Amino acid sequence: MTLPSVGVSFALLVLIMTGVAVAAVILGLLWREINFPDDRIGRRFAAVVALFNAVELATLMRIEAGLGAGDAMAAGPTGKSVFRNCAACHAVDKVLAGPSLREVYTIYRDNPQGIVDWAKNPGKKRPEFVQMPSMAQLGDDNLALVADYMLELGAMESLPAEPEQM
């Protein structure tokens, strides 16, 4: 199980732990139900269904209120958060399945819209790389956030290497 690196709040952790507690109660009821003699099976069915419905209702209410992912996530996506879709193939200084962000910066430093256009409709430029899949599903606004974030990372100077210790 992973949690987002941003937006984790005390309220979110309480929500998760409450869900775990309710799930434990439901599992306990179900366990007792399957271990009862046949003539007693079904006596806890209504309680199990009521607990499942309560969890569903609470979840839907939190989603409608925009409270599901904490304050930082409710503020909307950031270039960093959307970049997670790209990080498996693009690193700052390393060539992974795609070019490094340093190389992306050298190509698109004055043209962030070029990154957006490429991400929506990528072609096959280099035989040593697999063709990038389209990222059009992220939308222009999110792709613009990613483009700015990629250029920001690509423009950063490398940290000086520490001298070797003897």
C-alpha positions as CSV (number, residue, x, y, z in Angstrom):
1,M,0.0,0.0,0.0
2,T,1.3,3.4,-0.8
3,L,0.1,6.9,0.1
4,P,0.7,10.0,-2.0
5,S,3.8,11.9,-1.1
6,V,1.7,15.1,-0.8
7,G,-1.7,15.5,0.8
8,V,-1.2,13.0,3.6
9,S,-2.8,14.6,6.6
10,F,-3.9,13.5,10.1
11,A,-7.5,13.5,8.8
12,L,-6.6,11.1,6.0
13,L,-4.8,8.8,8.3
14,V,-7.8,8.7,10.7
15,L,-10.0,8.0,7.7
16,I,-7.8,5.1,6.6
17,M,-7.6,3.7,10.1
18,T,-11.4,4.0,10.6
19,G,-11.8,2.0,7.4
20,V,-9.4,-0.6,8.6
21,A,-11.3,-0.9,11.9
22,V,-14.7,-1.2,10.2
23,A,-13.3,-3.8,7.8
24,A,-12.0,-5.8,10.8
25,V,-15.4,-5.8,12.4
26,I,-17.0,-6.9,9.1
27,L,-14.5,-9.7,8.7
28,G,-15.1,-10.8,12.3
29,L,-18.8,-10.9,11.7
30,L,-18.3,-12.9,8.5
31,W,-15.9,-15.3,10.2
32,R,-18.3,-16.0,13.0
33,E,-21.1,-16.4,10.4
34,I,-19.3,-19.1,8.5
35,N,-18.3,-21.0,11.7
36,F,-21.9,-21.1,13.1
37,P,-24.0,-24.2,12.7
38,D,-26.3,-24.2,9.6
39,D,-29.4,-23.3,11.6
40,R,-27.8,-20.1,12.8
41,I,-26.3,-18.9,9.5
42,G,-27.7,-15.5,8.3
43,R,-28.3,-13.9,11.7
44,R,-25.5,-11.3,11.1
45,F,-26.3,-10.7,7.4
46,A,-28.2,-7.5,8.1
47,A,-25.3,-6.1,10.3
48,V,-22.7,-6.9,7.6
49,V,-24.8,-5.3,4.9
50,A,-25.5,-2.2,7.1
51,L,-21.7,-1.8,7.7
52,F,-20.9,-2.1,4.0
53,N,-23.5,0.5,3.2
54,A,-22.2,2.8,5.9
55,V,-18.7,2.6,4.5
56,E,-19.9,3.2,1.0
57,L,-22.0,6.2,2.1
58,A,-19.2,7.8,4.1
59,T,-16.8,7.3,1.1
60,L,-19.2,8.9,-1.3
61,M,-19.8,11.8,1.0
62,R,-16.0,12.4,1.3
63,I,-15.5,12.2,-2.4
64,E,-18.4,14.7,-3.1
65,A,-16.9,17.1,-0.5
66,G,-13.5,16.8,-2.1
67,L,-11.9,15.6,1.2
68,G,-10.6,12.2,0.0
69,A,-6.9,13.1,-0.5
70,G,-6.1,15.8,2.0
71,D,-5.7,19.5,1.6
72,A,-2.7,19.5,-0.8
73,M,-4.4,17.2,-3.3
74,A,-7.7,19.1,-3.1
75,A,-5.8,22.1,-4.3
76,G,-5.2,20.4,-7.7
77,P,-2.5,18.6,-9.5
78,T,1.1,20.0,-9.7
79,G,3.8,19.4,-12.2
80,K,5.5,17.2,-9.7
81,S,2.5,15.1,-9.0
82,V,1.6,14.6,-12.7
83,F,5.2,13.9,-13.6
84,R,4.8,10.5,-11.8
85,N,3.3,9.4,-15.1
86,C,6.6,10.2,-16.8
87,A,9.2,9.3,-14.1
88,A,9.4,5.6,-15.1
89,C,10.9,6.6,-18.5
90,H,12.6,10.0,-17.8
91,A,15.2,10.9,-15.2
92,V,17.1,14.1,-14.7
93,D,20.6,12.8,-15.6
94,K,20.0,9.3,-16.8
95,V,18.7,7.8,-20.0
96,L,16.0,5.3,-19.1
97,A,13.4,4.3,-21.6
98,G,13.4,7.9,-22.9
99,P,15.8,10.8,-23.0
100,S,17.0,12.5,-19.8
101,L,15.4,15.8,-18.7
102,R,18.7,17.5,-19.4
103,E,18.3,16.5,-23.1
104,V,14.6,17.5,-23.1
105,Y,15.6,20.9,-21.7
106,T,18.2,21.4,-24.5
107,I,15.5,20.7,-27.1
108,Y,12.5,22.5,-25.6
109,R,14.0,25.1,-23.2
110,D,12.2,28.0,-25.1
111,N,9.2,25.9,-26.1
112,P,7.2,24.2,-23.3
113,Q,4.3,23.9,-25.7
114,G,6.5,21.6,-27.8
115,I,6.6,19.1,-24.9
116,V,2.8,19.3,-24.6
117,D,2.4,18.7,-28.3
118,W,4.9,15.8,-28.4
119,A,3.3,14.2,-25.3
120,K,-0.1,14.3,-27.0
121,N,1.1,12.9,-30.3
122,P,4.6,11.4,-30.0
123,G,6.4,9.9,-32.9
124,K,9.4,7.6,-33.3
125,K,12.6,9.7,-33.4
126,R,15.3,7.4,-32.2
127,P,15.8,3.7,-32.8
128,E,17.5,3.2,-29.4
129,F,14.3,4.3,-27.6
130,V,10.8,2.7,-27.6
131,Q,8.1,5.0,-29.0
132,M,6.5,7.0,-26.2
133,P,2.8,6.3,-25.7
134,S,0.5,9.2,-26.1
135,M,-0.2,11.1,-22.9
136,A,-3.2,13.0,-24.3
137,Q,-5.4,11.5,-21.6
138,L,-3.7,13.8,-19.0
139,G,-5.1,16.9,-20.7
140,D,-3.5,20.1,-21.9
141,D,-3.5,21.8,-18.5
142,N,-1.7,18.8,-16.8
143,L,0.7,18.4,-19.6
144,A,1.6,22.1,-19.4
145,L,2.3,21.6,-15.7
146,V,4.5,18.7,-16.5
147,A,6.3,20.6,-19.3
148,D,7.2,23.4,-16.9
149,Y,8.3,21.0,-14.2
150,M,10.5,19.0,-16.6
151,L,12.1,22.2,-17.9
152,E,12.7,23.3,-14.4
153,L,14.4,20.0,-13.4
154,G,16.4,19.9,-16.7
155,A,17.7,23.4,-16.2
156,M,19.0,22.8,-12.7
157,E,22.7,22.6,-12.4
158,S,24.1,19.2,-11.3
159,L,25.2,19.1,-7.7
160,P,29.0,19.0,-7.4
161,A,30.4,15.6,-6.7
162,E,31.7,15.2,-3.2
163,P,35.5,14.4,-3.0
164,E,36.3,10.8,-2.3
165,Q,37.2,10.0,1.3
166,M,40.3,8.1,1.8
